[in-house]
């Protein structure tokens, strides 16, 4: 474990040096990301001028909803900074034969292929999320309990684990197909469902979406569960959601590992 941590820190340092070599580009990426987030927050503020909460009777009024948004920013910034850059490179590595060089190294291939690149500019949204959470939580009608604060970081990690599992399975598809840019587009389409509370997915159309995105592809558990723990009272149904998020995280990691190893077993060198 210490060896892999040292390797990750070395890769992260190299990425930071590269980013600081092109400071103007790094700053522009941060500003672009913050600008996009600012427009989203302005849109949400506009919505709350016309309605007291997102969904009637859901409890997602302005402050709880902004705690929800902050949680989503934290989780997605971690995934987009640590895992997505490496996964996006995989298509070119498969095409050019760069994957061969990774597979002959005395290291776990999944580790190297998913964590050798770090995009530090993606952490900008995470800092916005921390600030937004610090603003929203003191304004909640009922402050979070100590237990809620203890569960919150665990559930954030569970959300990261679920998304990491999805990234790894998309990486496995890259190995099998050679090119799957459309599947990475599918990643962003799918994660859009996690940007809103699960309660809005109701009715003849929303109900099936909620079922699929909770029990088949547990994308609705990623943000909803940690945000609910911190923004709403921790009682009743909330405990079932906490258990579901933990189980989904473990299953996502196990299944993605199996799928990735199966894809590597079918990989043929670019030179063959």
C-alpha positions as CSV (number, residue, x, y, z in Angstrom):
1,X,0.0,0.0,0.0
2,X,2.8,2.4,0.9
3,X,4.5,1.6,-2.5
4,X,1.3,2.5,-4.4
5,X,0.8,5.7,-2.4
6,X,4.4,6.7,-3.2
7,X,3.8,6.0,-6.9
8,X,0.6,8.0,-6.9
9,X,2.2,11.0,-5.2
10,X,5.0,10.9,-7.7
11,X,2.6,10.9,-10.6
12,X,0.6,13.7,-9.0
13,X,3.7,15.8,-8.5
14,X,4.7,15.3,-12.1
15,X,1.2,16.4,-13.2
16,X,1.4,19.5,-10.9
17,X,4.7,20.4,-12.4
18,X,3.3,20.1,-15.9
19,X,0.3,22.2,-15.0
20,X,2.5,24.9,-13.4
21,X,4.7,24.9,-16.5
22,X,1.6,26.2,-18.4
23,X,0.1,28.4,-15.7
24,X,-2.0,30.5,-18.1
25,X,-3.7,27.4,-19.3
26,X,-4.2,26.1,-15.8
27,X,-5.7,29.4,-14.6
28,X,-8.0,29.5,-17.7
29,X,-9.3,26.0,-17.0
30,X,-10.0,27.0,-13.4
31,X,-11.8,30.2,-14.4
32,X,-13.8,28.3,-17.1
33,X,-14.9,25.7,-14.5
34,X,-15.8,28.3,-11.9
35,X,-17.7,30.4,-14.5
36,X,-19.7,27.3,-15.5
37,X,-20.5,26.6,-11.9
38,X,-21.4,30.3,-11.2
39,X,-24.0,30.2,-14.0
40,X,-25.5,27.0,-12.6
41,X,-25.8,28.6,-9.1
42,X,-27.4,31.7,-10.6
43,X,-29.9,29.5,-12.4
44,X,-30.8,27.7,-9.1
45,X,-31.2,31.0,-7.4
46,X,-33.6,32.1,-10.2
47,X,-35.6,28.9,-9.7
48,X,-36.0,29.6,-5.9
49,X,-37.5,33.0,-6.7
50,X,-40.6,31.2,-8.1
51,X,-40.8,28.1,-5.8
52,X,-40.0,27.5,-2.1
53,X,-38.6,24.0,-2.8
54,X,-37.6,21.5,-5.5
55,X,-40.6,19.2,-5.6
56,X,-43.6,19.7,-3.5
57,X,-43.2,18.2,0.0
58,X,-39.7,16.9,-0.6
59,X,-37.9,19.1,1.9
60,X,-35.4,20.4,-0.7
61,X,-35.8,24.1,0.0
62,X,-33.0,26.5,-0.9
63,X,-30.5,25.8,1.8
64,X,-30.8,22.0,1.8
65,X,-30.7,22.0,-2.0
66,X,-27.5,24.1,-2.0
67,X,-26.0,21.6,0.4
68,X,-27.0,18.9,-2.1
69,X,-25.3,20.9,-4.9
70,X,-22.2,21.3,-2.7
71,X,-22.0,17.6,-2.1
72,X,-22.2,16.9,-5.9
73,X,-19.4,19.4,-6.5
74,X,-17.2,17.7,-4.0
75,X,-17.8,14.2,-5.3
76,X,-17.5,15.0,-9.0
77,X,-14.4,17.2,-8.5
78,X,-12.6,14.2,-6.9
79,X,-13.6,11.8,-9.7
80,X,-12.8,14.3,-12.5
81,X,-9.5,15.2,-11.0
82,X,-8.2,11.7,-10.0
83,X,-9.8,9.2,-12.4
84,X,-11.2,10.8,-15.6
85,X,-8.0,12.2,-17.1
86,X,-6.4,8.7,-17.0
87,X,-9.4,7.0,-18.4
88,X,-9.7,9.5,-21.2
89,X,-6.1,8.7,-22.2
90,X,-6.8,5.0,-22.4
91,X,-8.3,5.0,-25.9
92,X,-5.0,6.4,-27.3
93,X,-3.0,4.0,-25.3
94,X,-4.9,1.0,-26.7
95,X,-4.6,2.3,-30.3
96,X,-0.9,3.2,-30.1
97,X,0.2,0.2,-28.0
98,X,1.0,2.3,-24.9
99,X,-1.1,-0.2,-22.9
100,X,1.5,-2.9,-23.6
101,X,4.1,-0.9,-21.6
102,X,1.7,-0.6,-18.7
103,X,0.9,-4.4,-18.6
104,X,4.5,-5.4,-18.5
105,X,5.2,-3.3,-15.4
106,X,5.3,-5.1,-12.0
107,X,2.3,-3.0,-10.8
108,X,-1.4,-3.4,-10.8
109,X,-2.7,-2.4,-14.3
110,X,-6.0,-1.0,-13.0
111,X,-4.2,1.2,-10.6
112,X,-1.8,2.6,-13.2
113,X,-4.4,3.0,-15.9
114,X,-6.9,4.8,-13.6
115,X,-4.6,7.0,-11.5
116,X,-1.5,8.0,-13.4
117,X,-2.9,11.4,-14.4
118,X,-4.3,14.1,-12.0
119,X,-6.1,17.2,-13.3
120,X,-5.6,19.8,-10.5
121,X,-7.8,22.3,-12.1
122,X,-10.8,20.1,-11.5
123,X,-10.4,20.6,-7.8
124,X,-11.6,24.2,-8.3
125,X,-15.2,23.1,-8.2
126,X,-14.5,21.1,-5.0
127,X,-13.4,24.2,-3.2
128,X,-16.5,26.0,-4.4
129,X,-18.4,23.0,-3.0
130,X,-16.7,23.4,0.4
131,X,-17.6,27.1,0.5
132,X,-21.2,26.5,-0.6
133,X,-21.5,23.8,2.1
134,X,-20.1,26.1,4.7
135,X,-22.7,28.7,3.7
136,X,-25.7,26.3,3.5
137,X,-25.3,24.2,6.6
138,X,-25.5,27.0,9.3
139,X,-28.8,28.1,7.6
140,X,-30.5,24.8,7.7
141,X,-33.7,24.6,9.9
142,X,-32.2,21.7,11.8
143,X,-28.4,21.5,12.1
144,X,-26.8,18.1,11.3
145,X,-26.1,15.8,14.2
146,X,-22.6,14.6,15.2
147,X,-23.5,11.2,13.7
148,X,-24.5,12.9,10.4
149,X,-21.1,14.6,10.2
150,X,-19.4,11.3,10.9
151,X,-21.3,9.5,8.2
152,X,-21.0,12.3,5.6
153,X,-17.3,11.8,4.6
154,X,-17.9,8.0,4.5
155,X,-20.9,8.5,2.2
156,X,-19.0,10.9,0.0
157,X,-16.3,8.2,-0.4
158,X,-19.1,5.8,-1.3
159,X,-20.3,8.1,-4.0
160,X,-16.7,8.4,-5.3
161,X,-16.4,4.6,-5.3
162,X,-19.6,4.2,-7.3
163,X,-18.5,6.6,-9.9
164,X,-15.0,5.1,-10.0
165,X,-16.6,1.7,-10.7
166,X,-18.4,3.2,-13.6
167,X,-15.2,4.8,-14.9
168,X,-13.4,1.4,-14.7
169,X,-16.2,-0.4,-16.6
170,X,-16.0,2.3,-19.3
171,X,-12.2,1.7,-19.4
172,X,-12.9,-2.0,-19.9
173,X,-15.1,-1.2,-22.8
174,X,-12.2,0.9,-24.3
175,X,-9.9,-2.1,-24.1
176,X,-12.4,-4.4,-25.8
177,X,-13.6,-1.9,-28.5
178,X,-10.4,0.1,-29.1
179,X,-12.3,3.3,-29.2
180,X,-15.4,4.3,-27.1
181,X,-15.6,8.1,-27.1
182,X,-19.4,7.8,-27.3
183,X,-19.4,5.8,-24.1
184,X,-17.5,8.6,-22.3
185,X,-20.2,11.0,-23.6
186,X,-22.6,8.5,-22.1
187,X,-20.8,9.0,-18.7
188,X,-21.7,12.7,-18.7
189,X,-25.3,12.1,-19.8
190,X,-25.7,9.5,-17.1
191,X,-24.2,11.6,-14.3
192,X,-26.6,14.4,-15.1
193,X,-29.3,12.3,-13.4
194,X,-27.3,12.7,-10.1
195,X,-27.4,16.5,-10.2
196,X,-31.0,16.6,-8.8
197,X,-32.8,15.1,-5.8
198,X,-34.2,11.6,-6.4
199,X,-37.7,12.8,-5.4
200,X,-38.1,14.7,-8.7
201,X,-38.1,11.4,-10.6
202,X,-41.7,10.5,-10.0
203,X,-44.8,9.7,-12.1
204,X,-45.1,7.3,-15.1
205,X,-41.8,8.6,-16.7
206,X,-39.8,9.5,-13.6
207,X,-40.5,6.3,-11.6
208,X,-38.8,3.9,-14.0
209,X,-35.8,6.3,-14.3
210,X,-35.5,6.4,-10.5
211,X,-35.7,2.6,-10.3
212,X,-33.0,2.0,-12.9
213,X,-30.7,4.7,-11.6
214,X,-31.0,3.4,-8.0
215,X,-30.9,-0.4,-8.3
216,X,-29.3,-1.1,-11.7
217,X,-26.9,1.8,-12.2
218,X,-26.9,3.3,-8.7
219,X,-26.1,6.8,-9.9
220,X,-28.9,8.4,-7.8
221,X,-27.2,7.2,-4.6
222,X,-24.0,9.0,-5.3
223,X,-25.1,12.5,-4.2
224,X,-28.5,12.0,-2.8
225,X,-27.5,9.9,0.2
226,X,-24.6,12.0,1.6
227,X,-26.6,15.2,0.9
228,X,-29.7,13.9,2.6
229,X,-27.7,12.8,5.7
230,X,-26.3,16.3,6.1
231,X,-29.3,18.4,5.0
232,X,-32.3,16.5,6.4
233,X,-33.0,14.7,9.7
234,X,-31.3,11.3,9.9
235,X,-34.3,9.0,10.6
236,X,-36.5,6.3,9.1
237,X,-35.9,5.7,5.4
238,X,-32.6,7.5,5.5
239,X,-30.9,4.6,7.2
240,X,-32.0,2.3,4.4
241,X,-30.4,4.7,1.9
242,X,-27.2,4.8,3.9
243,X,-27.0,1.0,3.8
244,X,-27.8,0.9,0.1
245,X,-25.0,3.4,-0.7
246,X,-22.4,1.4,1.2
247,X,-23.5,-1.8,-0.5
248,X,-23.6,-0.2,-3.9
249,X,-20.1,1.2,-3.4
250,X,-18.7,-2.3,-2.5
251,X,-20.6,-4.0,-5.3
252,X,-19.4,-1.3,-7.8
253,X,-15.8,-1.8,-6.9
254,X,-16.0,-5.6,-7.0
255,X,-18.0,-5.8,-10.3
256,X,-15.8,-3.2,-12.0
257,X,-12.7,-5.1,-10.9
258,X,-14.0,-8.3,-12.4
259,X,-15.1,-6.6,-15.7
260,X,-11.7,-4.9,-16.0
261,X,-9.7,-8.1,-15.5
262,X,-12.0,-9.9,-18.0
263,X,-11.3,-7.2,-20.5
264,X,-7.5,-7.4,-20.0
265,X,-7.7,-11.2,-20.5
266,X,-9.2,-10.6,-24.0
267,X,-6.8,-7.7,-24.9
268,X,-4.5,-8.3,-27.8
269,X,-1.4,-6.2,-28.3
270,X,-1.6,-3.3,-30.8
271,X,1.4,-4.9,-32.6
272,X,-0.3,-8.3,-32.9
